[in-house]
Every structure is written in structure tokens, then in C-alpha cells.
Amino acid sequence: MFNLPSSIKIIEQEKNYGKFEIEGLYPGYGVTIGNALRRVLFSSIEGAAVTSFKIKGVHHEFSTINYVSDTVLDIMLNLKQLRVKLYSNEPQVLKLKVEGKKKVYAKDFEANSMVDVMNPDLYIIAITDKKGKMEMEVVVEKGLGYSQIEERKEDKIPIGTIAVDAIFSPVRKVNFQVENMRVGGKTDYNRLIISIETDGSVSPKEALNKASAILKDYFINIEEKFIPELREEKKSTFKKEGKEPKDILIKDLDLGSRTKKALTNNGVKTLAGLLRYTEENLSIMDGLGKKSLEEIKAVLKNLKYTLK
């Protein structure tokens, strides 16, 4: 029988870093699942980033600013490293207004209730003279993965606004390793150890959960495209073979592996055996939840049967 993972453990957990261990994976599935999770973690977890900015008196990124040691290109590179957590689906503006000789950091942006700056100590600029001053507005918004300026060219950019390549992904690093482990008499099952580092706007545990949910939704969607056809095939096969309920095994029904396992563990081996139960009786069986009951009723309905 094909076994699902036996346990999932949190080995380490900090604000920005987490290490997780998934045990009891079928041989070869450590690499399969590790690669899939890694790809989704980098590409499909929503985050927020700077997409554009404007500085008063500056018209393009090749300008220089009086009494400021950094060029506009330097400032752009610094802003690309700004990590934020956004509480709105709409773009938000962070404002900065400084005067006098000083170094300016991300914590110096004016407060915005819809934005949390995750790296407040990030260096932005340095004003080199007490005569120096600067006003800047930075636009941050939500997105996925990496977005180049060229992808947003259809949006009209106002004069004086400088667009930025945006790195939306809140996941900074993902590494995984696979070890062999013993399950029963076999020693080639896999243990997957995956470590995740984020920018703090999403916890590693939350990122792993979201990546798993994305993969699950994709696979469910693929499966559901074939379910009606497969159920019809199953139904027709039983009819063509003239099988009675007592001859139809639970393992041959179009049920999920967990539901089949729960039924057989409770002594239900055939369709005839299943039909002897009421919904109430099934609901108190070990391993059968509400979703399993709904699944059983749907399969029986397709086969023109009902519970007792």
C-alpha cells in the first residue's frame, strides 16, 4: 500500500527562520516533494515590495542630488532591499522628508498604518551638509515572485516617477536534504528536512503551509477534471461485469486512500458491508470524518446506492 508521510515536525522556529522534518515518505518522494515545495515557496508566496518612487526635483534615475552622497541609482538599489508587510490590497505610499546633515534609514519613513517596515535599519541615503534636504515618496504594493519594469510598461508612469524592478517574494532562502529511514522492514523510505528563511513579513511555518495548500489545490483541480469520467468508467465496469455489492471490494471504489483505509480498518471490506451501515454509525468510526462521509455518499449515489 502507498504510505503517506507518518509525521511532520518543527525542528527550529524563529521569526525569520524555520526548519521542518517530514518523515515516512515513500522512496523517492523526498526529492519530489522537496523540489516542488522549493519552487512554489520562491515563486508563489505573496509578498510586498517597492515598485516605484519619486524624489522632489529629480526627473530620472541618472540624476544627482545636491548635498546627498548617494546617486539616484544608489537610492534605487537601496529601496529594492526594503522589506515591508502590507495590510491592504491597494498600493500604499511611504513618505520621507528630511533636512540637515544625517544618515537616513528605513525607520525614518513617516508612519503608515497599512505598512510595517520589516528592516527598519536599512540604509537609504546620507545628507552631507546641513543645507541639504530631500522629500521622497515610495510606492509599495503586493505581488508574486519577481516583476521587471518592462512587465508594467502598460501602466502610465507620471513624469518624475522612477519605476523599480520588484522582488515580491518574502522567501529569501530554501534548502532541503533527504535522508533514508526505516519504515517497518524497509530502510529506503525518505525523511525530508527543509529549512526556510523569510524577510519576516511571513513566518517560515506560514510560508510552508501556503506552499503546501497551493500544490494541493493544483492537484485537486487536476484530479477533479477526470473524476466524472473515471466514476462513469467505474460504474459501467461494475454493471458490465454484473457484480453484486458483495462482490465489489472497498479498495475498488472511487474513494480516497484515507477513507478506504479507515473503512477496512473497521472491518468494512465490501460494498455490501458498507451498505449495512447508517450515516450515524459511520460517523463514529475511527478515522472517518465529515469529508469522508460526504465522499462515501457521493460515490454511492453515483453507483445508485444509499446508506441504510
Secondary structure, DSSP 8 states (H G I E B T S, - for coil): -----SEEEEEEE-SSEEEEEEEEE-TTHHHHHHHHHHHHHHHSS-EEEEEEEEETT--STT---TTBSS-HHHHHHHHHT--EEE-SSS-EEEEEEEESSEEEEGGGS---TTEEES-TT-EEEEE-STT-EEEEEEEEEEESSEE-GGGGTTS---TT-EE--EE---EEEEEEEEEEEEETTEEEEEEEEEEEEE-SSS-HHHHHHHHHHHHHHHHHHHHHHHHHHHHHHHHHHHHHTT--GGGSBGGGSS--HHHHHHHHHTT--BHHHHHTS-HHHHHTSTT--HHHHHHHHHHHHHTT----
